[in-house]
Amino acid sequence: MTSAELTAQAQALTDAILADIPLNRAMQLRLHHYDGERLSFALPLAPNINDKGCAFGGALVSALTVAGWGLVVLALRQRGEQCEVFVGESTIRYRRPVWDDFRAEATLAEGADWAAFFTDLDTHGKARIDVQCQVPGDDGEPLASLAARFVAKRHSH
Amino acid sequence: MTSAELTAQAQALTDAILADIPLNRAMQLRLHHYDGERLSFALPLAPNINDKGCAFGGALVSALTVAGWGLVVLALRQRGEQCEVFVGESTIRYRRPVWDDFRAEATLAEGADWAAFFTDLDTHGKARIDVQCQVPGDDGEPLASLAARFVAKRHSH
């Protein structure tokens, strides 16, 4: 797929997320970037703020989770797979407070591999994949990082 | 404190959460129960739903995180401590889909101890405590469970 096609596909998914998941609408999540390997959403601070004036931890973990979910859904769509994708477990580290608008980015985790994932899906109709998500900081160090495992299941027809 | 005083204190905190954290307002979080050892919020499914018609993982983890945070804040207030409380890290397991209105409950984690926490706070002006949170299922098994570590820091005056 071309870069424009990847962006259009990610924008269609973002539109569906906003239509179907009221909480992401409340968070004012927008597509920032997608290149087939990294999916990045942008979020304003105001609807995601906490009592201390920085981003609410629940908003950070929600945004990171949906970025990871989106990365897996888009990879499946590119291969014509009709699957349900859900998050199985995740661990988040809140490293530093987030005082401004922020991004939630997802890539494959180190050691994770789309080829193995799609082989499992072909064999079992179900597969797991580990995704690494982060809120990047201005200095290159993440403000928050999330390791999440997603499960894809083929629709039974 | 009497049971009524504990409830009033938890209701005041819930009111503040709803006033200060727009995302919790969007989630329509309400106080369900507080007895000094367990804090429980109730949430309707509708504002927290996902594309599959069950609760969005990001809503579950947000609700569980704020329940854990509230448990720590209330314990500090009962001892007259003026602290900032923030979540440091957490791990969530999404065990089964949540198809209905749900609760997010927090208690101390096994092995965690308020006495040790308050001793650390006295000594260092800062302390950590582990909290266990869950979305209870009808059969007593959790639908989702979150282990979270919170940090309290005394306000510097």
Contacts between the chains, C-beta under 8 A, distances in Angstrom:
chain1	res1	chain2	res2	distance
A	16	B	51	6.9
A	17	B	51	7.5
A	20	B	50	6.8
A	20	B	51	3.9
A	21	B	49	7.2
A	21	B	50	5.3
A	21	B	51	6.3
A	21	B	56	5.3
A	21	B	58	7.9
A	22	B	26	7.2
A	22	B	46	7.6
A	22	B	47	5.1
A	22	B	48	7.5
A	22	B	49	6.7
A	23	B	23	7.2
A	23	B	26	6.3
A	23	B	27	6.7
A	23	B	47	6.9
A	23	B	48	6.1
A	23	B	56	5.6
A	23	B	58	6.1
A	23	B	59	5.2
A	23	B	62	7.8
A	24	B	56	7.7
A	24	B	58	7.5
A	26	B	22	7.2
A	26	B	23	6.3
A	26	B	26	3.7
A	26	B	47	7.9
A	27	B	23	6.7
A	46	B	22	7.6
A	47	B	22	5.1
A	47	B	23	6.9
A	47	B	26	7.9
A	48	B	22	7.5
A	48	B	23	6.2
A	49	B	20	8.0
A	49	B	21	7.2
A	49	B	22	6.7
A	50	B	20	6.8
A	50	B	21	5.3
A	51	B	16	6.9
A	51	B	17	7.5
A	51	B	20	3.8
A	51	B	21	6.3
A	52	B	84	6.7
A	52	B	86	7.5
A	56	B	21	5.3
A	56	B	23	5.6
A	56	B	24	7.7
A	56	B	62	7.6
A	57	B	62	8.0
A	57	B	65	5.3
A	57	B	69	7.7
A	57	B	86	7.2
A	57	B	87	4.6
A	58	B	21	7.9
A	58	B	23	6.1
A	58	B	24	7.5
A	58	B	58	7.8
A	58	B	61	6.7
A	58	B	62	2.9
A	58	B	63	7.4
A	58	B	65	4.9
A	58	B	66	5.9
A	59	B	23	5.2
A	59	B	62	7.1
A	61	B	58	6.7
A	61	B	61	5.0
A	61	B	62	6.8
A	61	B	65	6.8
A	61	B	90	7.6
A	62	B	23	7.7
A	62	B	56	7.6
A	62	B	57	8.0
A	62	B	58	2.9
A	62	B	59	7.1
A	62	B	61	6.8
A	62	B	62	5.6
A	63	B	58	7.4
A	65	B	57	5.4
A	65	B	58	4.9
A	65	B	61	6.8
A	66	B	58	5.9
A	69	B	57	7.7
A	84	B	52	6.6
A	86	B	52	7.6
A	86	B	57	7.2
A	86	B	94	7.0
A	86	B	97	7.7
A	87	B	57	4.6
A	87	B	94	5.7
A	88	B	93	7.4
A	88	B	94	6.0
A	89	B	91	7.0
A	89	B	92	6.4
A	89	B	93	4.6
A	89	B	94	6.6
A	90	B	61	7.7
A	90	B	91	7.2
A	90	B	92	5.7
A	91	B	89	7.0
A	91	B	90	7.2
A	91	B	91	4.3
A	91	B	92	7.9
A	92	B	89	6.3
A	92	B	90	5.7
A	92	B	91	7.9
A	93	B	88	7.4
A	93	B	89	4.6
A	94	B	86	7.1
A	94	B	87	5.7
A	94	B	88	6.0
A	94	B	89	6.5
A	97	B	86	7.7
